[in-house]
Amino acid sequence: MGLVVLVQPQTNIFDAGKALPTPPIQLLCAARFVAKKHDVHIVDVRQDKDWRATLDRFIDDGATAIGTTSITGDQIFSSIEITRHVKAKKPDLPVIWGGIHGTLFPDQVLEEESVDYVVRFEGERTFEIIMDRLADGRSVDDVEGISLRKDGKIRHNPTRPFMDMNEFPDIPFELLRRNPWFLVKGRPSVYLETSRGCQSACTYCYNNSYHKRHWRGQTSQKVLGMLDSLRDRFPEVKHLSIVDDNFFGNRSRTHEILDGLIDRGSPFSWQVQGAHIGVIGAMKPEDFKKLRAAGCERLDMGAESGSQELLKKVLKITSSEKILNINKNCKDAGITAWFNFMTGTPYERPEDLSMTIDLGMRIIKENPDTLVSPFYIYAPYPGTDLFAEAEKRGFAPPKRIEDWKGLHSGNNTTPWLTSTERNLRQSVYFLSIFIDRKLEVYDTHPVIRALAKIYRPVARWRMAKRWFGLMPEKAIFLRLFSIS
C-alpha cells in the first residue's frame, strides 16, 4: 500500500470571498479507485496556510507520490509552486499532474522539471494503475493515458479509452479532513457528478477536444443508488450541486431520475451547473413543474450573448426570445434560472456587447430571482475551435507554462481588444457581479454580502446607463480578489 498525497492548488476568483472553499472535487474523483487500495491524503492549499510544512511531514513519512491538478490560468502557478516545493524537499519523489491544461498541453507541462508525469483526459483508472505500480516499485513508463520524460525526450503513451461511468465508486468525501459540504443558502451541500461531456459544438468550449462532443452518463438506477448512499452517509446534507457538463444529455434518463426522486419524497433540493440551454428551451411548462417537484431549485445555462449574429458564429443554439421564455418558465415553476454570459470574443462588435447587457438586465427585471454569471471576458482556451480563430487574429499562445498568468475570464490580453475596449469589458464584468443576488446564495463572507447589497442599485444604474467612468470601487475589488 502506498502513501498518496493529493494537493489542491489556489483557485483565486473561483473561491475568493467564500467563507469556506468548495471541496476539491477533481482530486476526490481522481482518488475514487486509489483510495480503496492506498493511504490517500488531501492537502488543500486554499485552507492550510502552513501547507508546505504539512507536505513535508507526508514526505518524511514516506510518501509514494504527490499529485495535483490545474486548469488554464493563474491556478497553474500555485500548482508549480507546490511541485517545486516537493522536488526541493525530495528530488526523486514522483510528481503527477492531471487536469484539463495538462491534457491539452502535456509537452509544455513536462518542460517544467518538477513534473514527472501528466495524466491526460480522464484520470481515475490511469491514476490507480500508476499508484499500484509505484507502490510495488514497478515502472509506469508504459501506462496508457500518460505523458512523461524518457531518455531526455517527452513521450506520449496511447490515450486510455473513456470508462463506463457506471463502474465508478462513490466519491470518497471521507478523505477530507473537514466536512465534505459547502453552504448554499445556509444548507449543507455537496457536489454530485452523473455524466460527462456534451454533444454540442459551441466553438468556445473545451468539450469539443476533451470529450470529442460525446456525452455519456450513468444510468438512472446508478444515479438514484448514489443518492440513497449519499443520504445514508451524510444525513445532514440537504442540497446537491450537480456538476455535469450536460445533465440533460438523455431525456428518458432525466425523467427516470426525476420520477425516482419524486417517489422518494424529493429528499434533496438540487441545482444543475450544466443545463443545456437548447434542451431547456425545448421543455414545456409541465416539464419545469416536474423538475421542481423532484427538488430542482436552480438551472445554470449558457446564454452567452444577446446578439443572435454572434450566437450563430459561436454555434450556440439559442436566441434571446428562447432565453426570455426559459426565464418565464423558471419563474412560473419556482426554479431559479442562472444565465452565463460572455463578452470580448473575436467577433464581438460594440452593438453586440450592448445587446448582451440589455438582455442580462431585462431577465433580472422580468424575474428578480434570476441570477447571472459575471459577464466573463472571453479567454482563448486551448483545444477549442475559437482558440484557432483567436490565433488567426493575432493571439499568440504562451510558449512556456509560466506565461499563462493573466489569461483568465476576469482579465485577459487578447489582441483584438484595445486597452479602452478591454477596460470597458472589465467594468461590465465587475458590475455584473453585483446586479443580482448571487453573492447572497453562497456562503460568502457576511461583510461582502452586506456591501454587495448596498452596492447593487449603483451597479444596476451604471449598467443601464452605460456609465463606466470614475469607478474606484473596481480597482479595490480587483486588488481584493487578486485579479490582475
C-alpha positions as CSV (number, residue, x, y, z in Angstrom):
1,M,0.0,0.0,0.0
2,G,1.3,3.4,-1.0
3,L,1.1,6.8,0.7
4,V,-0.6,9.1,-1.8
5,V,-0.8,12.9,-1.3
6,L,-3.1,15.0,-3.5
7,V,-2.7,18.7,-3.3
8,Q,-5.4,21.3,-4.2
9,P,-3.9,24.5,-5.5
10,Q,-5.2,28.0,-5.1
11,T,-8.1,29.0,-7.3
12,N,-8.2,32.8,-6.9
13,I,-11.5,34.1,-8.2
14,F,-13.3,30.7,-8.0
15,D,-13.2,30.7,-4.2
16,A,-12.4,34.3,-3.4
17,G,-14.8,35.8,-0.9
18,K,-16.3,32.5,0.2
19,A,-16.3,31.7,3.9
20,L,-15.2,28.2,3.1
21,P,-13.8,26.9,-0.2
22,T,-15.8,24.3,-2.1
23,P,-14.5,20.7,-1.8
24,P,-11.7,19.7,-4.3
25,I,-14.0,17.7,-6.5
26,Q,-11.3,17.0,-9.2
27,L,-9.0,15.4,-6.7
28,L,-11.8,13.4,-5.0
29,C,-12.8,12.0,-8.3
30,A,-9.2,11.1,-9.1
31,A,-9.0,9.2,-5.8
32,R,-12.1,7.1,-6.5
33,F,-10.2,3.8,-7.1
34,V,-6.9,4.7,-5.5
35,A,-8.5,5.3,-2.1
36,K,-9.7,1.7,-2.0
37,K,-6.1,0.4,-2.1
38,H,-3.8,3.1,-0.8
39,D,-3.5,5.6,2.1
40,V,-4.7,8.8,0.4
41,H,-4.4,12.3,2.0
42,I,-5.6,15.6,0.6
43,V,-3.8,18.9,1.3
44,D,-5.8,22.0,0.5
45,V,-3.6,25.0,-0.1
46,R,-6.7,27.2,0.0
47,Q,-7.2,26.4,3.6
48,D,-3.9,25.2,5.0
49,K,-1.7,28.3,5.4
50,D,1.1,26.0,6.5
51,W,0.7,23.6,3.6
52,R,4.5,23.4,3.0
53,A,5.1,22.0,6.5
54,T,2.1,19.7,6.0
55,L,3.6,18.4,2.8
56,D,7.0,18.0,4.4
57,R,5.5,15.8,7.1
58,F,3.9,13.5,4.5
59,I,7.2,13.3,2.5
60,D,9.1,12.5,5.7
61,D,6.6,9.8,6.4
62,G,7.5,8.1,3.1
63,A,5.0,9.5,0.5
64,T,4.9,7.3,-2.6
65,A,3.9,10.2,-4.9
66,I,2.4,13.7,-5.0
67,G,-0.4,14.6,-7.3
68,T,-2.0,17.9,-8.2
69,T,-4.3,19.4,-10.8
70,S,-4.6,22.6,-12.8
71,I,-6.8,24.5,-15.2
72,T,-5.6,27.0,-17.6
73,G,-4.8,30.3,-16.0
74,D,-3.4,31.6,-12.7
75,Q,-4.1,28.3,-10.9
76,I,-1.1,26.9,-12.8
77,F,1.3,29.0,-10.7
78,S,0.0,27.5,-7.5
79,S,0.5,24.0,-8.9
80,I,4.0,24.9,-10.0
81,E,4.8,26.3,-6.5
82,I,3.5,23.0,-5.0
83,T,5.5,20.7,-7.2
84,R,8.7,22.8,-7.0
85,H,8.5,22.6,-3.2
86,V,8.1,18.8,-3.4
87,K,11.2,18.5,-5.6
88,A,13.2,20.8,-3.4
89,K,12.4,18.6,-0.5
90,K,12.9,15.2,-2.2
91,P,14.0,15.3,-5.9
92,D,13.3,11.7,-6.6
93,L,9.7,11.7,-5.3
94,P,7.3,11.2,-8.3
95,V,5.1,14.2,-9.1
96,I,2.0,13.8,-11.2
97,W,-0.2,16.4,-12.8
98,G,-3.7,15.9,-14.0
99,G,-6.4,18.3,-15.3
100,I,-7.5,20.0,-18.5
101,H,-4.4,22.1,-19.0
102,G,-2.1,19.1,-18.7
103,T,-4.3,17.1,-21.1
104,L,-4.2,19.8,-23.8
105,F,-0.5,21.0,-23.2
106,P,1.4,17.9,-21.9
107,D,4.6,19.0,-23.6
108,Q,4.6,22.4,-22.0
109,V,3.8,21.0,-18.6
110,L,6.6,18.4,-18.8
111,E,9.1,21.2,-19.7
112,E,8.6,22.1,-16.0
113,E,11.3,19.9,-14.4
114,S,9.3,19.5,-11.2
115,V,6.7,17.4,-13.1
116,D,7.4,13.8,-13.8
117,Y,4.1,12.5,-15.3
118,V,1.0,14.0,-16.8
119,V,-2.3,12.1,-16.7
120,R,-4.2,13.0,-19.8
121,F,-8.0,13.1,-20.1
122,E,-10.0,11.1,-17.6
123,G,-7.7,10.1,-14.8
124,E,-9.4,7.7,-12.4
125,R,-8.2,4.4,-13.8
126,T,-4.9,5.7,-15.1
127,F,-4.0,7.1,-11.6
128,E,-5.0,3.9,-10.0
129,I,-2.5,1.9,-12.2
130,I,0.2,4.5,-11.6
131,M,-0.1,4.2,-7.9
132,D,-0.3,0.4,-7.9
133,R,2.9,0.2,-9.8
134,L,4.8,2.9,-7.8
135,A,3.8,1.2,-4.6
136,D,5.2,-2.0,-5.8
137,G,8.4,-0.5,-7.2
138,R,7.4,-1.2,-10.8
139,S,7.9,1.0,-13.9
140,V,5.0,3.2,-15.1
141,D,6.6,4.1,-18.4
142,D,4.1,2.1,-20.5
143,V,0.9,3.1,-18.7
144,E,-1.8,4.2,-21.1
145,G,-3.0,7.7,-20.8
146,I,0.2,9.4,-19.5
147,S,2.9,11.6,-20.9
148,L,6.4,11.5,-19.4
149,R,10.0,12.3,-20.0
150,K,12.1,9.4,-21.1
151,D,15.8,9.5,-22.0
152,G,15.7,13.3,-22.2
153,K,12.6,13.3,-24.6
154,I,8.9,13.8,-23.9
155,R,6.8,10.8,-24.8
156,H,3.1,10.4,-25.0
157,N,1.6,7.0,-24.4
158,P,-1.6,6.0,-26.2
159,T,-4.7,7.6,-24.8
160,R,-6.8,5.5,-22.5
161,P,-10.4,5.0,-23.6
162,F,-13.1,6.6,-21.5
163,M,-14.6,4.4,-18.9
164,D,-18.2,3.3,-18.4
165,M,-19.2,5.8,-15.7
166,N,-21.4,3.1,-14.1
167,E,-18.2,1.5,-12.9
168,F,-17.3,4.5,-10.8
169,P,-17.4,4.1,-7.0
170,D,-19.0,6.8,-4.9
171,I,-16.9,10.0,-4.5
172,P,-14.7,9.4,-1.4
173,F,-15.7,12.5,0.5
174,E,-14.4,10.9,3.7
175,L,-10.9,11.8,2.6
176,L,-11.5,15.4,3.5
177,R,-10.3,16.5,6.9
178,R,-13.3,18.7,7.2
179,N,-17.0,18.2,6.5
180,P,-17.4,17.5,2.8
181,W,-20.0,20.2,2.2
182,F,-20.2,23.8,1.5
183,L,-23.2,26.1,2.2
184,V,-25.9,27.1,-0.3
185,K,-28.4,29.4,1.4
186,G,-27.2,28.1,4.7
187,R,-27.8,24.4,3.8
188,P,-25.0,21.8,3.8
189,S,-24.4,21.0,0.1
190,V,-22.2,18.6,-1.8
191,Y,-21.1,18.1,-5.4
192,L,-22.6,15.3,-7.5
193,E,-21.5,14.1,-10.9
194,T,-23.7,11.9,-13.0
195,S,-22.4,12.4,-16.6
196,R,-19.6,13.8,-18.6
197,G,-19.3,15.5,-22.0
198,C,-21.8,17.3,-24.2
199,Q,-23.0,16.8,-27.8
200,S,-23.0,20.4,-28.8
201,A,-20.3,22.1,-30.9
202,C,-20.0,25.5,-29.2
203,T,-16.7,26.9,-30.5
204,Y,-15.5,28.3,-27.2
205,C,-16.0,25.0,-25.2
206,Y,-13.2,22.6,-24.2
207,N,-15.7,19.7,-24.7
208,N,-15.0,19.5,-28.4
209,S,-11.5,18.3,-27.9
210,Y,-11.7,16.8,-24.4
211,H,-14.8,14.8,-24.7
212,K,-14.9,14.8,-28.5
213,R,-18.5,16.0,-28.5
214,H,-19.6,12.7,-26.8
215,W,-22.0,12.5,-23.9
216,R,-22.0,9.6,-21.6
217,G,-23.9,9.2,-18.3
218,Q,-24.6,6.9,-15.5
219,T,-27.9,5.0,-15.7
220,S,-30.9,6.4,-13.7
221,Q,-30.6,3.4,-11.4
222,K,-26.9,4.2,-10.7
223,V,-27.7,7.8,-10.0
224,L,-30.6,7.0,-7.7
225,G,-28.4,4.5,-5.9
226,M,-25.7,7.1,-5.4
227,L,-28.3,9.5,-3.9
228,D,-29.5,6.8,-1.5
229,S,-25.9,6.1,-0.4
230,L,-25.2,9.8,0.0
231,R,-28.3,10.2,2.2
232,D,-27.2,7.4,4.4
233,R,-23.5,8.5,4.6
234,F,-24.3,12.2,5.2
235,P,-27.8,12.7,6.6
236,E,-27.0,16.3,7.3
237,V,-26.6,17.1,3.6
238,K,-29.8,18.8,2.3
239,H,-28.7,20.2,-1.1
240,L,-26.8,18.9,-4.2
241,S,-24.9,20.8,-6.8
242,I,-24.7,18.6,-10.0
243,V,-21.5,19.5,-11.8
244,D,-22.2,17.7,-15.1
245,D,-21.5,19.5,-18.4
246,N,-24.9,18.5,-19.6
247,F,-27.1,16.8,-17.1
248,F,-30.0,16.6,-19.6
249,G,-28.0,14.6,-22.2
250,N,-30.6,11.8,-22.3
251,R,-34.2,12.7,-22.0
252,S,-35.5,9.3,-20.8
253,R,-32.7,9.1,-18.2
254,T,-33.7,12.5,-16.9
255,H,-37.3,11.6,-16.4
256,E,-36.4,8.3,-14.7
257,I,-34.2,10.2,-12.3
258,L,-37.0,12.8,-11.6
259,D,-39.6,10.0,-11.1
260,G,-37.2,8.2,-8.7
261,L,-36.7,11.4,-6.7
262,I,-40.4,12.1,-6.5
263,D,-41.1,8.5,-5.4
264,R,-38.5,9.0,-2.6
265,G,-40.2,12.2,-1.5
266,S,-37.6,14.5,-3.1
267,P,-35.1,14.0,-0.3
268,F,-32.7,16.7,-1.6
269,S,-33.1,20.1,-3.1
270,W,-30.6,20.4,-6.0
271,Q,-29.2,22.6,-8.7
272,V,-27.7,21.8,-12.1
273,Q,-24.5,23.6,-13.1
274,G,-24.6,22.2,-16.7
275,A,-28.2,22.6,-18.0
276,H,-28.1,22.6,-21.8
277,I,-30.0,25.7,-22.9
278,G,-31.1,24.1,-26.1
279,V,-32.7,21.2,-24.2
280,I,-34.2,23.5,-21.6
281,G,-35.6,25.8,-24.3
282,A,-37.5,22.9,-25.8
283,M,-39.1,21.9,-22.5
284,K,-42.8,22.5,-21.8
285,P,-44.2,24.3,-18.7
286,E,-45.1,20.9,-17.2
287,D,-41.5,19.8,-17.5
288,F,-40.4,22.7,-15.4
289,K,-43.0,21.8,-12.8
290,K,-41.9,18.2,-12.7
291,L,-38.3,19.4,-12.2
292,R,-39.4,21.5,-9.2
293,A,-41.5,18.6,-7.8
294,A,-38.3,16.5,-7.9
295,G,-36.4,19.1,-5.8
296,C,-34.7,21.1,-8.6
297,E,-34.2,24.7,-7.4
298,R,-31.8,26.1,-10.0
299,L,-30.7,25.6,-13.6
300,D,-27.4,27.1,-14.8
301,M,-27.4,27.7,-18.6
302,G,-25.1,29.3,-21.1
303,A,-26.9,32.3,-22.7
304,E,-23.5,33.9,-23.7
305,S,-24.8,36.8,-25.7
306,G,-27.8,38.9,-26.6
307,S,-26.7,39.1,-30.2
308,Q,-28.2,36.5,-32.5
309,E,-25.5,37.1,-35.1
310,L,-22.8,36.4,-32.5
311,L,-24.6,33.3,-31.2
312,K,-24.6,31.9,-34.7
313,K,-20.9,32.5,-35.1
314,V,-20.0,30.5,-32.0
315,L,-22.6,27.8,-32.9
316,K,-24.7,28.4,-29.8
317,I,-28.2,27.1,-30.5
318,T,-30.5,29.5,-28.7
319,S,-31.9,33.1,-29.0
320,S,-32.9,36.0,-26.9
321,E,-36.6,35.0,-27.3
322,K,-35.9,31.5,-26.1
323,I,-33.9,32.8,-23.1
324,L,-36.7,35.1,-22.1
325,N,-39.2,32.2,-22.4
326,I,-37.0,30.0,-20.2
327,N,-36.8,32.8,-17.7
328,K,-40.5,32.9,-17.6
329,N,-41.0,29.2,-17.3
330,C,-38.5,29.0,-14.5
331,K,-40.2,31.8,-12.6
332,D,-43.6,30.2,-13.0
333,A,-42.3,26.8,-11.7
334,G,-40.4,28.4,-8.8
335,I,-36.9,27.5,-10.2
336,T,-34.1,29.9,-10.2
337,A,-32.6,30.5,-13.6
338,W,-28.8,31.3,-13.7
339,F,-27.6,32.5,-17.1
340,N,-24.0,32.6,-18.1
341,F,-22.8,35.5,-20.3
342,M,-19.5,36.1,-22.2
343,T,-18.0,39.2,-23.8
344,G,-14.9,40.0,-25.8
345,T,-14.9,37.2,-28.4
346,P,-13.1,37.9,-31.7
347,Y,-16.5,38.5,-33.4
348,E,-18.0,40.9,-30.9
349,R,-19.0,44.4,-32.1
350,P,-20.0,47.3,-29.8
351,E,-23.6,46.7,-30.6
352,D,-23.3,43.0,-29.7
353,L,-21.9,44.0,-26.2
354,S,-24.8,46.4,-25.8
355,M,-27.4,43.7,-26.7
356,T,-25.8,41.4,-24.2
357,I,-26.0,44.0,-21.4
358,D,-29.6,44.7,-22.3
359,L,-30.6,41.0,-22.2
360,G,-28.9,40.5,-18.9
361,M,-30.6,43.5,-17.3
362,R,-34.0,42.5,-18.8
363,I,-34.1,39.0,-17.5
364,I,-33.4,40.3,-14.0
365,K,-36.1,42.9,-14.3
366,E,-38.7,40.3,-15.5
367,N,-37.7,37.8,-12.8
368,P,-36.0,39.3,-9.7
369,D,-34.9,35.8,-8.6
370,T,-32.9,35.2,-11.8
371,L,-29.1,35.2,-11.4
372,V,-26.5,35.9,-14.0
373,S,-22.8,35.0,-14.1
374,P,-20.3,37.8,-14.1
375,F,-20.1,38.8,-17.7
376,Y,-16.9,36.8,-18.3
377,I,-14.3,38.2,-20.7
378,Y,-13.5,35.6,-23.3
379,A,-10.2,33.9,-22.8
380,P,-8.8,31.7,-25.6
381,Y,-8.6,28.3,-24.0
382,P,-6.7,25.6,-25.8
383,G,-8.5,22.8,-27.6
384,T,-11.4,24.9,-28.8
385,D,-12.4,26.0,-32.3
386,L,-12.5,29.6,-31.2
387,F,-8.9,29.2,-30.0
388,A,-7.8,28.7,-33.6
389,E,-9.8,31.8,-34.6
390,A,-8.1,33.7,-31.9
391,E,-4.7,32.7,-33.3
392,K,-5.7,33.9,-36.7
393,R,-6.5,37.3,-35.2
394,G,-3.1,37.7,-33.6
395,F,-3.4,35.8,-30.3
396,A,0.0,34.1,-29.5
397,P,-0.4,31.1,-27.2
398,P,2.1,31.2,-24.3
399,K,5.2,29.3,-25.1
400,R,6.0,28.5,-21.5
401,I,3.8,27.4,-18.7
402,E,4.8,30.5,-16.7
403,D,3.4,32.7,-19.4
404,W,-0.3,31.7,-18.8
405,K,-0.6,34.2,-16.0
406,G,-3.3,36.7,-16.6
407,L,-5.2,34.5,-19.1
408,H,-8.5,34.1,-17.3
409,S,-12.1,35.2,-17.6
410,G,-11.7,38.2,-15.3
411,N,-9.0,39.8,-17.4
412,N,-7.0,38.9,-20.4
413,T,-4.8,40.3,-23.1
414,T,-6.5,39.3,-26.4
415,P,-5.0,41.4,-29.2
416,W,-8.3,42.3,-30.9
417,L,-9.3,44.4,-27.9
418,T,-7.8,47.8,-27.4
419,S,-6.9,48.9,-23.9
420,T,-10.0,51.0,-23.8
421,E,-12.2,48.2,-25.0
422,R,-10.7,45.8,-22.5
423,N,-11.2,48.2,-19.7
424,L,-14.8,48.6,-20.7
425,R,-15.5,44.9,-20.6
426,Q,-13.7,44.6,-17.3
427,S,-16.0,47.3,-15.9
428,V,-19.0,45.3,-17.2
429,Y,-17.6,42.2,-15.6
430,F,-17.2,44.0,-12.3
431,L,-20.6,45.5,-12.3
432,S,-22.3,42.2,-13.3
433,I,-21.1,40.6,-10.1
434,F,-23.4,42.9,-8.1
435,I,-26.5,43.4,-10.3
436,D,-28.3,40.4,-8.9
437,R,-28.3,38.4,-5.6
438,K,-25.8,35.7,-6.4
439,L,-23.4,36.8,-3.6
440,E,-26.2,36.1,-1.2
441,V,-26.7,32.5,-2.4
442,Y,-23.3,31.1,-1.4
443,D,-21.6,31.2,1.9
444,T,-19.7,34.4,1.2
445,H,-18.3,36.5,4.0
446,P,-21.1,38.5,5.7
447,V,-19.3,41.8,5.1
448,I,-19.1,41.0,1.4
449,R,-22.8,40.1,1.3
450,A,-23.7,43.4,3.1
451,L,-21.6,45.5,0.8
452,A,-22.9,43.8,-2.3
453,K,-26.5,44.5,-1.3
454,I,-25.7,48.2,-0.7
455,Y,-23.9,48.5,-4.0
456,R,-26.5,46.6,-6.1
457,P,-28.6,49.7,-7.0
458,V,-25.4,51.6,-8.1
459,A,-24.3,48.6,-10.2
460,R,-27.6,48.4,-11.9
461,W,-27.8,52.1,-12.6
462,R,-24.3,52.1,-14.1
463,M,-25.0,49.1,-16.3
464,A,-28.3,50.5,-17.5
465,K,-26.9,54.0,-18.2
466,R,-23.6,52.6,-19.6
467,W,-21.8,54.8,-17.1
468,F,-18.4,53.2,-16.6
469,G,-16.2,56.1,-15.8
470,L,-14.8,57.1,-12.4
471,M,-15.0,53.7,-10.8
472,P,-12.5,53.5,-7.9
473,E,-14.5,50.6,-6.4
474,K,-13.4,48.4,-9.3
475,A,-9.8,48.9,-8.5
476,I,-10.4,48.0,-4.9
477,F,-12.3,44.8,-5.9
478,L,-9.6,43.7,-8.4
479,R,-6.9,44.1,-5.7
480,L,-9.0,42.4,-3.0
481,F,-9.6,39.3,-5.2
482,S,-6.1,39.2,-6.8
483,I,-7.4,39.7,-10.3
484,S,-4.6,41.3,-12.3
